[in-house]
Amino acid sequence: MTQVFGPGGRITPVTVVEAGPCSVLEVLSAKGALKIGYEAVKMERLTKPLRGYFEKRGLSPQRHIREIPFKEIDGYEAGQEITVGIFQPGDYVDVTGTTKGKGFSGMIKRWGAARWPMSHGHPEHRRTGSIGASATPSRVFKGKKMPGRLGGKRKTVQNLEVVEVRSDDNLLLVKGAVPGSATGLLIIRKALKKKPKEKKKEVETGE
Protein backbone atom coordinates (compact mmCIF):
# COMPACT_ATOMS: atom_id res chain seq x y z
CA MET A 1 0.00 0.00 0.00
CA THR A 2 0.94 3.61 -0.51
CA GLN A 3 -0.82 6.93 -0.87
CA VAL A 4 -1.50 9.41 -3.65
CA PHE A 5 -2.40 13.07 -3.58
CA GLY A 6 -5.65 14.19 -5.14
CA PRO A 7 -7.14 17.61 -5.88
CA GLY A 8 -6.54 20.07 -3.09
CA GLY A 9 -3.76 17.93 -1.61
CA ARG A 10 -6.14 15.31 -0.26
CA ILE A 11 -4.38 12.03 0.56
CA THR A 12 -5.94 8.78 -0.64
CA PRO A 13 -4.65 5.40 0.62
CA VAL A 14 -4.25 3.01 -2.31
CA THR A 15 -3.02 -0.49 -3.05
CA VAL A 16 -0.80 -0.90 -6.12
CA VAL A 17 -1.75 -4.08 -7.98
CA GLU A 18 0.12 -5.58 -10.93
CA ALA A 19 -2.85 -6.51 -13.12
CA GLY A 20 -2.07 -8.55 -16.21
CA PRO A 21 -1.58 -8.85 -19.01
CA CYS A 22 -3.74 -11.98 -19.09
CA SER A 23 -4.19 -14.31 -22.06
CA VAL A 24 -7.56 -15.62 -23.21
CA LEU A 25 -7.31 -19.41 -23.38
CA GLU A 26 -10.92 -20.31 -24.15
CA VAL A 27 -14.21 -18.56 -24.80
CA LEU A 28 -16.87 -20.46 -22.83
CA SER A 29 -20.03 -19.26 -24.55
CA ALA A 30 -22.32 -21.69 -22.70
CA LYS A 31 -21.17 -20.33 -19.32
CA GLY A 32 -20.80 -16.72 -20.41
CA ALA A 33 -17.23 -16.74 -19.19
CA LEU A 34 -13.63 -16.63 -20.33
CA LYS A 35 -10.86 -19.01 -19.32
CA ILE A 36 -7.82 -16.82 -18.87
CA GLY A 37 -4.19 -17.44 -17.93
CA TYR A 38 -1.72 -15.26 -16.09
CA GLU A 39 2.08 -15.29 -15.70
CA ALA A 40 4.06 -17.05 -18.41
CA VAL A 41 5.92 -20.20 -17.37
CA LYS A 42 8.18 -22.74 -19.03
CA MET A 43 6.44 -25.78 -20.46
CA GLU A 44 8.70 -28.10 -18.41
CA ARG A 45 7.25 -26.67 -15.22
CA LEU A 46 3.73 -27.88 -16.02
CA THR A 47 2.11 -31.25 -15.49
CA LYS A 48 1.51 -33.52 -18.50
CA PRO A 49 -2.23 -32.74 -18.72
CA LEU A 50 -1.53 -28.99 -18.79
CA ARG A 51 1.24 -29.42 -21.37
CA GLY A 52 -1.20 -31.24 -23.62
CA TYR A 53 -3.80 -28.52 -23.05
CA PHE A 54 -1.50 -25.73 -24.25
CA GLU A 55 0.15 -27.73 -27.05
CA LYS A 56 -3.21 -28.75 -28.49
CA ARG A 57 -4.34 -25.11 -28.71
CA GLY A 58 -0.97 -23.69 -29.72
CA LEU A 59 -0.91 -21.23 -26.81
CA SER A 60 1.94 -20.08 -24.61
CA PRO A 61 1.86 -21.83 -21.20
CA GLN A 62 0.52 -19.89 -18.22
CA ARG A 63 1.05 -20.54 -14.52
CA HIS A 64 -2.41 -19.54 -13.25
CA ILE A 65 -5.66 -20.49 -15.01
CA ARG A 66 -9.08 -19.21 -13.97
CA GLU A 67 -12.62 -19.00 -15.35
CA ILE A 68 -14.01 -15.47 -15.07
CA PRO A 69 -17.64 -14.54 -15.89
CA PHE A 70 -17.90 -11.76 -18.48
CA LYS A 71 -21.02 -9.85 -19.48
CA GLU A 72 -19.86 -9.49 -23.09
CA ILE A 73 -17.64 -12.20 -24.57
CA ASP A 74 -18.39 -11.71 -28.26
CA GLY A 75 -15.29 -9.61 -28.92
CA TYR A 76 -12.82 -12.07 -27.38
CA GLU A 77 -10.98 -15.01 -28.95
CA ALA A 78 -8.30 -17.49 -27.87
CA GLY A 79 -4.82 -15.97 -27.77
CA GLN A 80 -6.04 -12.43 -27.19
CA GLU A 81 -4.55 -10.35 -24.38
CA ILE A 82 -6.57 -8.64 -21.65
CA THR A 83 -4.76 -5.65 -20.18
CA VAL A 84 -5.39 -3.31 -17.30
CA GLY A 85 -6.83 -0.89 -19.86
CA ILE A 86 -10.29 -2.43 -19.43
CA PHE A 87 -10.57 -0.39 -16.21
CA GLN A 88 -10.88 3.38 -15.97
CA PRO A 89 -10.42 5.80 -13.03
CA GLY A 90 -13.71 6.08 -11.20
CA ASP A 91 -14.72 2.46 -11.82
CA TYR A 92 -15.55 0.21 -8.90
CA VAL A 93 -14.13 -3.30 -8.66
CA ASP A 94 -14.54 -6.43 -6.53
CA VAL A 95 -11.21 -7.96 -5.49
CA THR A 96 -11.00 -11.63 -4.48
CA GLY A 97 -7.96 -13.18 -2.81
CA THR A 98 -6.78 -15.48 -0.03
CA THR A 99 -6.33 -13.76 3.32
CA LYS A 100 -3.11 -14.02 5.30
CA GLY A 101 -2.90 -17.17 7.41
CA LYS A 102 -2.34 -16.40 11.10
CA GLY A 103 -2.39 -19.91 12.50
CA PHE A 104 -4.29 -21.08 15.58
CA SER A 105 -5.78 -18.11 17.42
CA GLY A 106 -7.82 -17.64 20.54
CA MET A 107 -11.22 -16.05 21.01
CA ILE A 108 -9.92 -12.52 21.55
CA LYS A 109 -7.80 -12.35 18.41
CA ARG A 110 -10.11 -14.43 16.22
CA TRP A 111 -13.50 -13.00 17.16
CA GLY A 112 -12.79 -9.88 19.22
CA ALA A 113 -14.21 -11.39 22.42
CA ALA A 114 -13.93 -9.62 25.77
CA ARG A 115 -11.31 -10.88 28.19
CA TRP A 116 -11.67 -11.93 31.79
CA PRO A 117 -10.62 -9.54 34.58
CA MET A 118 -6.84 -9.09 34.70
CA SER A 119 -6.75 -8.64 38.47
CA HIS A 120 -4.46 -10.79 40.61
CA GLY A 121 -5.95 -14.09 41.62
CA HIS A 122 -8.47 -14.49 38.80
CA PRO A 123 -8.18 -18.05 37.41
CA GLU A 124 -8.49 -17.06 33.72
CA HIS A 125 -7.61 -14.04 31.58
CA ARG A 126 -7.99 -14.85 27.88
CA ARG A 127 -9.61 -18.28 27.93
CA THR A 128 -13.02 -19.08 26.38
CA GLY A 129 -15.98 -18.76 28.72
CA SER A 130 -19.04 -20.99 28.88
CA ILE A 131 -20.01 -22.55 25.55
CA GLY A 132 -23.34 -24.08 26.62
CA ALA A 133 -25.62 -24.98 29.54
CA SER A 134 -25.26 -28.35 31.31
CA ALA A 135 -28.86 -29.62 31.37
CA THR A 136 -30.56 -27.60 28.65
CA PRO A 137 -29.72 -27.88 25.77
CA SER A 138 -26.95 -30.28 26.91
CA ARG A 139 -24.91 -29.64 23.78
CA VAL A 140 -22.93 -27.01 21.92
CA PHE A 141 -24.82 -25.31 19.10
CA LYS A 142 -23.47 -25.54 15.58
CA GLY A 143 -21.63 -22.40 14.49
CA LYS A 144 -20.52 -21.52 18.01
CA LYS A 145 -17.54 -19.17 17.86
CA MET A 146 -14.50 -20.99 19.18
CA PRO A 147 -10.70 -20.75 19.04
CA GLY A 148 -9.25 -22.13 15.82
CA ARG A 149 -7.37 -21.38 12.63
CA LEU A 150 -7.50 -17.73 11.62
CA GLY A 151 -7.11 -16.48 8.06
CA GLY A 152 -6.05 -18.39 4.97
CA LYS A 153 -9.56 -18.20 3.48
CA ARG A 154 -10.97 -16.89 0.24
CA LYS A 155 -12.38 -13.40 0.68
CA THR A 156 -13.89 -10.76 -1.60
CA VAL A 157 -13.68 -7.03 -0.88
CA GLN A 158 -16.41 -5.22 -2.76
CA ASN A 159 -16.74 -1.75 -4.25
CA LEU A 160 -13.12 -0.59 -4.24
CA GLU A 161 -12.67 2.53 -6.32
CA VAL A 162 -10.08 2.62 -9.11
CA VAL A 163 -7.99 5.72 -8.45
CA GLU A 164 -5.46 5.44 -11.28
CA VAL A 165 -4.62 3.15 -14.19
CA ARG A 166 -1.01 2.93 -15.45
CA SER A 167 -1.29 0.92 -18.64
CA ASP A 168 2.41 1.16 -19.53
CA ASP A 169 3.39 -0.62 -16.30
CA ASN A 170 0.26 -2.85 -16.00
CA LEU A 171 -0.50 -1.25 -12.64
CA LEU A 172 -3.88 -0.61 -11.06
CA LEU A 173 -4.23 1.70 -8.06
CA VAL A 174 -7.34 0.93 -6.01
CA LYS A 175 -8.55 2.81 -2.96
CA GLY A 176 -8.16 0.86 0.27
CA ALA A 177 -6.73 -2.55 1.10
CA VAL A 178 -7.09 -5.89 -0.67
CA PRO A 179 -7.01 -9.39 0.89
CA GLY A 180 -3.82 -11.43 1.04
CA SER A 181 -0.08 -10.93 1.19
CA ALA A 182 2.04 -8.75 -1.06
CA THR A 183 2.71 -11.62 -3.48
CA GLY A 184 -0.79 -13.11 -3.38
CA LEU A 185 -2.89 -13.85 -6.46
CA LEU A 186 -5.98 -11.66 -6.94
CA ILE A 187 -9.04 -11.78 -9.15
CA ILE A 188 -10.27 -8.31 -10.08
CA ARG A 189 -13.72 -7.86 -11.58
CA LYS A 190 -15.99 -4.90 -12.14
CA ALA A 191 -18.24 -4.37 -9.13
CA LEU A 192 -21.60 -6.12 -9.22
CA LYS A 193 -23.37 -3.85 -6.74
CA LYS A 194 -22.08 -0.40 -7.61
CA LYS A 195 -21.89 1.64 -10.79
CA PRO A 196 -18.96 3.89 -11.78
CA LYS A 197 -19.06 7.56 -10.95
CA GLU A 198 -20.59 9.83 -13.55
CA LYS A 199 -18.34 12.66 -14.65
CA LYS A 200 -19.81 16.08 -14.15
CA LYS A 201 -20.56 17.83 -17.41
CA GLU A 202 -19.45 21.41 -17.76
CA VAL A 203 -22.13 23.66 -19.23
CA GLU A 204 -20.97 26.74 -21.10
CA THR A 205 -23.20 29.77 -20.80
CA GLY A 206 -23.00 32.90 -22.89
CA GLU A 207 -24.19 36.36 -22.16
Backbone hydrogen bonds, N-H to C=O, Kabsch-Sander energy under -0.5 kcal/mol:
donor,donor_aa,acceptor,acceptor_aa,energy
2,T,14,V,-2.8
4,V,12,T,-2.1
6,G,10,R,-3.5
9,G,6,G,-1.8
10,R,7,P,-0.8
12,T,4,V,-2.8
14,V,2,T,-2.5
15,T,174,V,-2.6
17,V,15,T,-0.6
17,V,172,L,-2.7
19,A,17,V,-1.0
19,A,170,N,-1.9
20,G,18,E,-0.7
22,C,82,I,-2.7
23,S,37,G,-2.4
24,V,80,Q,-3.1
25,L,23,S,-0.6
25,L,35,K,-3.3
26,E,35,K,-1.6
28,L,26,E,-0.7
28,L,33,A,-2.1
29,S,27,V,-1.3
32,G,28,L,-1.3
33,A,28,L,-2.0
34,L,68,I,-2.6
35,K,26,E,-2.5
36,I,34,L,-0.7
36,I,66,R,-2.8
37,G,23,S,-2.5
38,Y,64,H,-2.2
39,E,21,P,-0.5
41,V,61,P,-1.3
45,R,42,K,-1.5
46,L,43,M,-1.6
51,R,47,T,-2.4
52,G,48,K,-2.5
53,Y,49,P,-1.8
54,F,50,L,-2.2
55,E,51,R,-2.7
56,K,52,G,-2.2
57,R,53,Y,-1.1
58,G,54,F,-1.0
59,L,54,F,-1.9
63,R,38,Y,-0.6
63,R,39,E,-3.2
64,H,38,Y,-2.2
66,R,36,I,-2.4
68,I,34,L,-2.9
68,I,66,R,-0.6
70,F,32,G,-2.2
73,I,71,K,-0.5
76,Y,73,I,-1.2
79,G,24,V,-3.4
80,Q,77,E,-1.9
82,I,22,C,-3.4
83,T,81,E,-0.5
86,I,83,T,-1.4
87,F,84,V,-1.8
90,G,162,V,-2.7
91,D,88,Q,-2.3
93,V,160,L,-2.5
94,D,189,R,-3.2
95,V,157,V,-2.5
96,T,94,D,-0.5
96,T,187,I,-2.6
97,G,155,K,-2.5
99,T,97,G,-0.5
99,T,153,K,-2.7
102,K,150,L,-3.0
103,G,150,L,-0.6
105,S,148,G,-2.9
110,R,106,G,-2.5
111,W,107,M,-2.2
112,G,107,M,-0.6
112,G,108,I,-1.2
113,A,107,M,-1.4
116,W,125,H,-2.8
122,H,119,S,-1.5
141,F,139,R,-0.5
144,K,141,F,-1.4
148,G,105,S,-2.0
150,L,103,G,-2.5
155,K,97,G,-3.1
157,V,95,V,-2.9
158,Q,156,T,-0.6
160,L,93,V,-2.7
162,V,91,D,-3.1
163,V,161,E,-0.7
163,V,173,L,-2.8
164,E,173,L,-1.5
166,R,171,L,-2.7
167,S,165,V,-0.7
169,D,166,R,-0.7
170,N,166,R,-0.6
170,N,167,S,-0.7
171,L,166,R,-2.3
172,L,17,V,-2.6
173,L,164,E,-2.7
174,V,15,T,-2.1
174,V,172,L,-0.7
175,K,161,E,-3.0
176,G,13,P,-2.1
184,G,181,S,-1.3
187,I,96,T,-2.4
188,I,186,L,-0.5
189,R,94,D,-2.3
189,R,187,I,-0.5
191,A,92,Y,-3.0
197,K,90,G,-1.6
203,V,201,K,-0.5
204,E,202,E,-0.6
